[in-house]
């Protein structure tokens, strides 16, 4: 290959990267990921992808929760950007399990915040919470396995997500640095003779 050809090829690659939305080019893996914002959850390492190099659209928030904004992003990528798979990643030791909702609401009130009169979106002033609903909006949870499994079913059955989209959920174990399905802990299966199937 001549230098001219190499330079032209490099330019075409950069052009496709920069203009991929205009050109209708989906992300490399046709993947949308919803994950917790926790710094102990390395999304690329966990999934074996390069999200920052075009493999996926990665959405992160506190808890890796399917909120209205998560649905908005998933709807756009699945219906208009060629995404065909959704992966939800929650993790052990999540801060969203570290306090009770009432404790957080009380702490915010003590800081002088009127939690019954909070603007959620400056472009949608009509989007408000009913009095007493702020705690539900925070979305604290008790069981990471249960919340992951529940979210998978919610997304799988959501009218804004096409039926052909594959949806799965996984738990990142911060203590082992590995993924596992919800409600399945390998460690519990190998530590007793009963679990090993001894007869």
PLY file of the C-alpha trace (Angstrom):
ply
format ascii 1.0
element vertex 199
property float x
property float y
property float z
element edge 198
property int vertex1
property int vertex2
end_header
0.00 0.00 0.00
1.36 3.41 -0.93
1.59 6.22 1.61
-1.15 8.06 -0.30
-3.44 5.03 0.01
-2.64 4.69 3.71
-3.42 8.36 4.36
-6.68 8.09 2.41
-7.66 4.99 4.36
-6.86 6.68 7.68
-8.95 9.68 6.64
-11.91 7.46 5.69
-11.73 5.73 9.07
-11.68 9.07 10.91
-14.54 10.35 8.76
-16.66 7.27 9.55
-15.89 7.70 13.27
-16.79 11.38 13.34
-19.88 11.13 11.12
-21.22 7.75 12.17
-24.59 9.12 13.35
-25.10 11.02 10.08
-24.04 7.97 8.10
-26.28 5.60 10.07
-23.36 3.54 11.40
-24.29 1.81 14.70
-21.82 1.28 17.50
-19.48 -1.64 16.86
-21.31 -4.18 19.03
-24.85 -2.77 18.52
-24.92 -2.62 22.31
-26.43 -0.34 24.97
-25.19 -0.76 28.53
-26.82 0.57 31.70
-24.40 0.43 34.63
-23.85 1.95 38.02
-21.64 5.03 38.16
-19.53 3.42 40.92
-15.80 3.68 40.18
-15.30 0.04 41.25
-17.35 -1.16 38.26
-15.03 -1.19 35.21
-17.63 -1.60 32.46
-15.18 -2.19 29.60
-13.21 -4.79 31.58
-16.33 -6.50 32.89
-17.84 -6.93 29.41
-14.64 -7.29 27.40
-15.50 -4.26 25.27
-14.02 -0.90 24.39
-16.94 1.40 25.05
-14.78 4.49 24.73
-13.66 3.28 21.29
-17.08 2.75 19.78
-18.16 -0.70 20.95
-21.25 0.45 22.88
-23.41 3.27 24.12
-22.76 3.27 27.87
-25.27 4.88 30.24
-24.28 5.22 33.89
-26.21 6.46 36.90
-26.41 5.85 40.63
-27.27 2.17 41.03
-27.31 1.28 37.33
-31.07 1.79 37.46
-33.60 1.90 34.67
-34.98 5.38 35.20
-37.08 7.48 32.83
-33.88 8.93 31.37
-32.40 5.45 30.92
-35.52 4.42 29.00
-35.24 7.59 26.90
-31.64 6.71 25.96
-32.38 3.02 25.36
-35.39 3.89 23.21
-33.30 6.19 21.01
-30.38 3.81 20.54
-32.58 0.75 19.86
-35.04 2.45 17.52
-32.78 4.87 15.66
-29.10 3.95 16.12
-29.11 0.23 15.27
-28.69 -1.19 18.77
-29.84 -4.80 19.14
-28.69 -5.74 22.64
-29.08 -4.26 26.12
-26.94 -5.27 29.10
-27.78 -4.05 32.61
-25.00 -4.23 35.21
-25.59 -3.81 38.91
-22.97 -4.61 41.53
-22.42 -5.83 45.06
-21.68 -3.31 47.81
-23.70 -0.68 45.93
-24.15 2.65 47.64
-27.85 2.51 46.74
-28.19 -0.11 49.49
-26.21 1.85 52.08
-29.09 3.80 53.61
-32.85 3.76 53.92
-34.86 6.09 51.74
-36.38 7.86 54.75
-32.90 8.62 56.09
-31.88 10.33 52.85
-35.11 12.30 52.54
-34.78 13.46 56.16
-31.12 14.47 55.59
-32.07 16.54 52.53
-34.87 18.25 54.42
-32.40 19.07 57.20
-30.25 20.78 54.55
-33.23 23.02 53.75
-34.30 21.28 50.53
-38.03 21.18 49.87
-38.21 17.64 48.47
-41.92 18.05 47.70
-41.19 20.92 45.30
-38.17 19.99 43.18
-37.68 20.79 39.50
-36.56 17.58 37.76
-36.01 18.84 34.21
-35.64 22.50 33.23
-37.16 21.82 29.80
-40.14 19.97 31.25
-41.45 22.06 34.13
-44.62 19.96 34.02
-42.59 16.90 35.02
-43.10 16.92 38.77
-43.38 14.45 41.61
-46.47 14.08 43.72
-46.02 15.13 47.32
-44.26 12.36 49.24
-42.86 10.68 46.08
-39.32 12.05 46.22
-38.03 9.02 48.14
-39.35 6.66 45.46
-37.65 8.79 42.81
-34.25 8.28 44.53
-34.73 4.50 44.06
-32.78 3.06 46.98
-33.01 -0.75 47.05
-32.48 -3.70 49.40
-31.34 -6.56 47.18
-29.03 -6.16 44.17
-30.04 -9.51 42.66
-33.73 -8.70 42.89
-33.37 -5.22 41.42
-31.28 -6.54 38.51
-33.75 -9.31 37.64
-36.71 -6.93 37.95
-35.07 -4.37 35.65
-34.36 -6.96 32.96
-38.05 -7.93 32.87
-39.14 -4.30 32.84
-36.91 -3.42 29.87
-37.73 -6.65 28.05
-41.44 -5.79 28.19
-41.22 -2.02 27.71
-43.25 -0.74 24.73
-40.44 1.62 23.65
-37.90 -1.21 23.32
-38.32 -3.36 20.17
-39.13 -7.03 20.76
-36.06 -8.28 18.84
-33.62 -6.58 21.25
-31.75 -9.03 23.50
-31.82 -7.97 27.17
-29.72 -9.44 29.98
-28.69 -8.44 33.47
-25.51 -9.16 35.41
-24.05 -8.55 38.84
-20.46 -7.34 39.11
-18.95 -8.73 42.29
-16.60 -6.03 43.56
-15.11 -8.62 45.91
-14.10 -11.02 43.11
-13.89 -8.79 40.05
-16.24 -11.03 38.04
-19.75 -10.97 36.61
-22.48 -13.39 37.59
-26.17 -13.74 36.77
-28.67 -12.47 39.35
-29.53 -14.97 42.10
-26.52 -17.20 41.40
-23.45 -17.06 43.59
-20.72 -19.48 42.58
-19.11 -19.31 46.05
-22.24 -20.74 47.68
-22.11 -23.73 45.34
-18.59 -24.88 46.16
-18.24 -24.50 49.91
-20.24 -27.39 51.38
-20.44 -31.10 50.65
-24.21 -30.74 50.23
-23.71 -28.09 47.52
-21.16 -30.39 45.89
-23.79 -33.14 45.73
-22.11 -35.55 48.14
-24.06 -38.78 48.72
0 1
1 2
2 3
3 4
4 5
5 6
6 7
7 8
8 9
9 10
10 11
11 12
12 13
13 14
14 15
15 16
16 17
17 18
18 19
19 20
20 21
21 22
22 23
23 24
24 25
25 26
26 27
27 28
28 29
29 30
30 31
31 32
32 33
33 34
34 35
35 36
36 37
37 38
38 39
39 40
40 41
41 42
42 43
43 44
44 45
45 46
46 47
47 48
48 49
49 50
50 51
51 52
52 53
53 54
54 55
55 56
56 57
57 58
58 59
59 60
60 61
61 62
62 63
63 64
64 65
65 66
66 67
67 68
68 69
69 70
70 71
71 72
72 73
73 74
74 75
75 76
76 77
77 78
78 79
79 80
80 81
81 82
82 83
83 84
84 85
85 86
86 87
87 88
88 89
89 90
90 91
91 92
92 93
93 94
94 95
95 96
96 97
97 98
98 99
99 100
100 101
101 102
102 103
103 104
104 105
105 106
106 107
107 108
108 109
109 110
110 111
111 112
112 113
113 114
114 115
115 116
116 117
117 118
118 119
119 120
120 121
121 122
122 123
123 124
124 125
125 126
126 127
127 128
128 129
129 130
130 131
131 132
132 133
133 134
134 135
135 136
136 137
137 138
138 139
139 140
140 141
141 142
142 143
143 144
144 145
145 146
146 147
147 148
148 149
149 150
150 151
151 152
152 153
153 154
154 155
155 156
156 157
157 158
158 159
159 160
160 161
161 162
162 163
163 164
164 165
165 166
166 167
167 168
168 169
169 170
170 171
171 172
172 173
173 174
174 175
175 176
176 177
177 178
178 179
179 180
180 181
181 182
182 183
183 184
184 185
185 186
186 187
187 188
188 189
189 190
190 191
191 192
192 193
193 194
194 195
195 196
196 197
197 198
